[in-house]
Amino acid sequence: MTDADAWDPVQYLRFGDERARPFVDLLARVGSVDPGVVVDLGCGEGALTAGLAQRWPRARVTGIDSSAEMLAAAAVHAVPGRVDFVAGDVREWRPAGPVDVLVTNAVLHWVPGHEELLGRWAQQLAPGGWLALQVPGNHAAPTHRLLAELCTDERLAGAAPPPRPVLDPAGYLAVLEAAGLRAEAWETTYLHVLSGPDPALGWVRSTVLRPVLARLDDGEAAELTAAYAAALRLAYPPRADGTTVLPFRRVFAVGRRDG
C-alpha cells in the first residue's frame, strides 16, 4: 500500500458531522432492544461504532476494517470486554456465532457484487437479528461523473468511479427479502452546506479521489487534481455567502430475521 493509497482518518473526519448523519438515520430504523452481539463491518475510525455500545450498553460491539490507519484511529474508542476493533476484509469476514445486529455503513460501494455478501450475512443473523446497510447513491453526480471523464489514462481504468456501484432501494429490498428478512429500503438526498476553499474537492479527497491519485506520480496527481477542482467549482459554485451546497444521495435498507 502506498501513502496515497492509505486512508487518512483526519481528512475523512473533516466532514465528520455530515458523514455521521446517514449512520444515525440508518440506526433509527433498527428496532433491536437488547442485543448481545453487534458487528460494524467497515467501521472506519471507530467513533460511530463506539456509539453502538452507548445505545446497547449490554452488547459486545466489534468493528471490522481493512485499513491499518483507520484501525489505529479507532483504538482510542476501544473498551476492553465491550468494544473492540479487528483487522479484516468484509468480503471474507465470518462471525464466530449468530449476530444480533450487523451494520455496514458507506462500505459496500467499494465491493463489486456485494448482493451475494448481503445474502450470506442475512443467514448469519440470530433469530430476531437485524441487518442494516447504507451506501452512497451519488454515482451519477458531478463529483463522480467529472472524475471519470478525467480518468483517460489506462492506469486509472480500475480506479475511476464505476457508473453504477450500488443498487437502488428497490434492488436492496429485493435482495434482503430473498434472503428471508422482513425488509424496508429508502433513499435520502442530503444537502450539505460546505465552507472553505474548494469544499467539494475537500469532500472527495478522502473517498472517490483517493484511489485515483494512488496510481499517479506527484506531478500527474497535481495536474489531475487541478483540472478536477476547476470542474467542480463550475458544478458546485459558491453561494453569495461563500458556502457551497453539495447534494448527496444515499441509499438505505434494513432487514430483520423472524424469531
C-alpha positions in Angstrom: 0.0 0.0 0.0 1.4 3.4 -1.0 1.0 6.6 1.1 -1.5 7.9 -1.4 -3.5 4.6 -1.3 -3.8 4.7 2.5 -6.9 6.0 4.2 -6.5 9.3 6.0 -8.7 9.5 9.1 -8.1 13.2 9.7 -9.1 14.1 6.1 -12.1 11.8 6.3 -13.3 13.5 9.5 -13.0 16.9 8.1 -16.8 16.5 7.3 -17.4 14.2 10.3 -20.9 15.6 11.2 -22.1 15.3 7.6 -20.8 11.8 7.3 -22.3 10.7 10.6 -25.9 11.8 9.8 -26.7 8.9 7.5 -25.4 6.4 10.1 -27.8 8.0 12.7 -30.7 7.8 10.3 -30.0 4.2 9.4 -29.8 3.1 13.1 -33.1 4.9 13.8 -34.8 2.1 11.8 -33.1 -0.8 13.7 -35.6 -2.0 16.4 -33.3 -4.3 18.3 -33.8 -3.7 22.1 -31.1 -5.6 23.9 -28.7 -7.3 21.5 -25.8 -9.3 22.8 -23.6 -9.3 19.6 -23.2 -6.2 17.4 -20.9 -6.0 14.5 -19.9 -2.9 12.4 -18.4 -4.1 9.0 -16.2 -1.3 7.7 -16.0 0.6 10.9 -13.5 3.3 9.8 -12.1 5.4 12.6 -14.5 3.9 15.2 -16.4 6.8 16.7 -19.7 5.7 15.2 -19.0 2.1 16.2 -18.5 3.2 19.8 -21.9 4.9 19.7 -23.4 1.5 19.2 -22.2 0.5 22.6 -23.8 3.6 24.1 -27.1 2.7 22.5 -26.9 -1.0 23.6 -25.0 -1.0 26.9 -25.0 -4.8 27.4 -23.8 -5.6 23.8 -20.4 -6.8 22.8 -19.5 -4.5 19.8 -16.9 -5.4 17.2 -15.7 -3.1 14.4 -14.1 -4.7 11.4 -11.9 -2.7 8.9 -9.1 -3.4 6.4 -7.4 -0.1 6.9 -4.5 0.0 9.4 -4.7 3.7 9.5 -8.4 3.7 10.4 -7.9 0.9 13.0 -5.1 2.9 14.6 -7.5 5.9 15.0 -10.3 3.6 16.2 -8.1 2.2 19.0 -8.9 5.2 21.2 -12.6 4.1 21.3 -11.9 0.5 22.4 -13.3 -0.6 25.7 -12.0 -4.0 27.0 -14.7 -6.6 27.0 -17.2 -4.2 25.4 -15.9 -2.6 22.2 -13.0 -3.9 20.1 -11.7 -3.3 16.6 -10.3 -6.1 14.4 -8.5 -6.0 11.1 -10.4 -7.9 8.4 -11.8 -7.8 4.8 -15.6 -7.6 4.8 -15.6 -9.9 1.8 -14.0 -12.7 3.9 -15.5 -12.0 7.3 -17.2 -14.8 9.1 -18.7 -14.5 12.6 -17.9 -16.9 15.4 -21.6 -17.3 16.1 -25.0 -15.7 15.3 -25.1 -11.9 15.2 -27.9 -9.8 16.7 -27.2 -6.6 14.8 -25.0 -6.3 11.8 -24.3 -2.8 10.4 -22.4 -1.8 7.3 -22.2 1.9 6.6 -20.8 3.5 3.5 -18.7 0.4 2.6 -20.4 -1.8 0.1 -20.0 0.6 -2.9 -16.3 -0.4 -2.7 -17.3 -4.1 -3.1 -18.4 -5.3 -6.5 -21.1 -8.0 -6.4 -22.0 -7.3 -2.7 -25.5 -8.5 -3.2 -24.1 -12.0 -2.6 -22.5 -10.9 0.6 -25.7 -9.5 1.9 -27.4 -12.8 1.3 -24.7 -14.6 3.3 -24.7 -12.1 6.1 -28.5 -12.5 6.4 -28.1 -16.2 7.1 -25.6 -15.4 9.9 -28.2 -13.4 11.9 -29.6 -14.7 15.1 -33.4 -15.2 15.3 -34.8 -11.7 15.6 -31.5 -10.3 14.3 -31.1 -7.1 12.2 -29.0 -6.3 9.1 -28.7 -2.6 8.3 -26.8 -1.0 5.3 -26.2 2.4 3.9 -24.4 3.2 0.7 -23.7 6.4 -1.3 -26.0 6.6 -4.3 -24.3 9.5 -5.9 -22.6 7.7 -8.8 -24.4 9.9 -11.3 -23.4 13.2 -9.5 -20.8 15.6 -11.0 -18.3 14.6 -8.3 -18.2 11.1 -9.9 -19.0 11.8 -13.5 -16.4 14.6 -13.9 -13.7 12.5 -12.3 -14.5 9.5 -14.5 -14.2 11.8 -17.5 -10.7 12.8 -16.4 -9.5 9.2 -15.9 -8.4 8.7 -19.5 -5.0 7.1 -18.7 -5.3 3.3 -18.9 -3.6 3.1 -15.5 -6.8 4.6 -14.0 -9.2 2.1 -15.5 -9.8 0.3 -12.3 -9.7 3.4 -10.1 -12.2 5.6 -11.9 -15.6 5.8 -10.3 -17.8 2.9 -11.8 -21.0 4.0 -13.4 -23.3 2.1 -11.1 -21.6 0.5 -8.0 -24.8 0.2 -5.9 -28.4 -0.8 -6.3 -31.5 1.4 -5.9 -33.7 1.0 -2.8 -36.0 -1.5 -4.7 -32.9 -3.6 -5.5 -31.8 -3.9 -1.9 -35.3 -4.6 -0.8 -35.5 -7.5 -3.2 -32.1 -8.8 -2.0 -33.0 -8.7 1.7 -36.4 -10.2 1.1 -34.9 -13.0 -1.0 -32.6 -13.8 2.0 -35.7 -14.3 4.2 -35.7 -11.0 6.0 -38.6 -8.6 6.7 -37.1 -5.5 5.0 -37.6 -1.9 4.1 -35.5 0.4 1.9 -35.4 4.1 1.1 -33.2 6.9 -0.2 -32.4 10.4 1.1 -30.6 13.3 -0.6 -28.8 15.4 1.9 -27.9 19.0 1.1 -24.5 19.5 2.8 -23.6 23.2 3.3 -19.8 23.3 3.0 -17.4 26.1 3.5 -13.7 26.9 2.8 -11.7 26.8 -0.4 -12.7 24.1 -2.9 -15.0 22.3 -0.4 -16.3 19.8 -3.0 -12.8 18.7 -3.7 -12.1 18.5 0.0 -15.1 16.2 0.4 -13.9 13.7 -2.2 -10.2 13.7 -1.3 -10.7 11.0 1.3 -13.1 9.0 -0.8 -13.5 8.7 -4.6 -10.4 10.7 -5.5 -8.1 8.7 -3.2 -7.7 5.5 -5.4 -7.2 7.6 -8.5 -4.3 9.7 -7.1 -2.7 6.5 -5.7 -1.9 5.4 -9.3 -0.2 8.6 -10.4 3.1 10.2 -9.6 3.2 13.5 -7.8 3.2 15.7 -10.9 0.4 13.8 -12.6 -1.7 13.8 -9.4 -1.3 17.6 -9.1 -2.3 18.1 -12.7 -5.4 15.9 -12.5 -6.4 17.4 -9.2 -6.2 21.0 -10.6 -8.4 20.1 -13.6 -10.8 18.3 -11.3 -11.0 21.2 -8.9 -11.8 23.6 -11.7 -14.6 21.4 -13.0 -16.0 21.0 -9.5 -16.1 24.8 -9.0 -18.3 25.1 -12.0 -20.6 22.2 -11.0 -20.8 23.4 -7.4 -20.5 27.2 -7.4 -20.3 29.1 -4.1 -23.4 31.0 -3.0 -23.5 34.6 -2.1 -22.4 33.9 1.5 -19.4 31.9 0.3 -20.8 28.5 1.2 -21.3 25.7 -1.3 -24.2 23.2 -1.3 -23.3 19.7 -2.1 -26.3 17.4 -2.8 -25.5 13.8 -1.7 -27.9 10.9 -2.3 -27.7 7.9 -0.1 -29.5 4.5 -0.2 -30.6 2.6 2.9 -32.0 -0.8 3.7 -32.7 -2.7 6.9 -34.0 -6.2 7.4 -35.0 -8.4 10.4 -34.9 -12.1 10.7 -38.1 -13.7 12.2 -37.8 -15.0 15.7 
